[in-house]
Amino acid sequence: MSKTKILYVEDEPFLGRIVKESLESRDFEVVMVTDGNDVDAAFKMTQPDLCVLDIMLPTKDGYTLAKEIRVLAPGIPIIFVTAKVQTEDLLKGFEAGGNDYLRKPFSMEELIVRINNLLHLTQSQKPTHTSTSPESIAIGHFEFLPLRYELRVNDKARQLSHRESTLLQMLIDNKNATVLRKDILLKLWGDDSFFNSRNLDVYITKLRDYLKEDPAIKIITIKGIGYHFSVG
């Protein structure tokens, strides 16, 4: 079986070497890049299964890189690692296409757990050739293309992240019903920790913003329980 390939972008040589060697000791194949300008070529050459991106980098920051990677591979898992701790940094990271966010300093065990969790979720949610998922779903004025991670309206297409697409699909599948918050957390992250609960709040806010062009679409928070999705 081939090894899982990770593209690791980090400009601190000492930290980068420790993380790279630790991941390789767990049987991951790691390609490390220290400069944002080299990421595009490394990504195309490596075709990684997952990316781990530092945010503060020379020439190009991690947010910019994530957006560029999302164009090349819309469904690839992306983990940000950074010393930034403000809520606005979290928001910016998820808006850029990140799936998870790990604060420095971090333990290798935590990074490995998050990598394995994201890989498991991504593999379990990949469409197969026998999938019965429709190629296009009408949501009010919008068209949702789940297999392409796209949301379209008025000839404009928005690329969704893997988790954004999965969350929207869950809401659509439970239209005019309440989706339990815990069920969403377990589906998207594999656990219902406080940190992931905050992440979910961010994702719900983003989906509301994406869908605001059609006022008939509502994502209503049922406090302490979950969300009610309705159209018209």
Summary of the structure (lengths in Angstrom):
residues: 232
radius of gyration: 17.9
end to end distance: 49.1
largest distance: 55.3
contacts: 702
relative contact order: 0.10
helix: 43%
strand: 23%
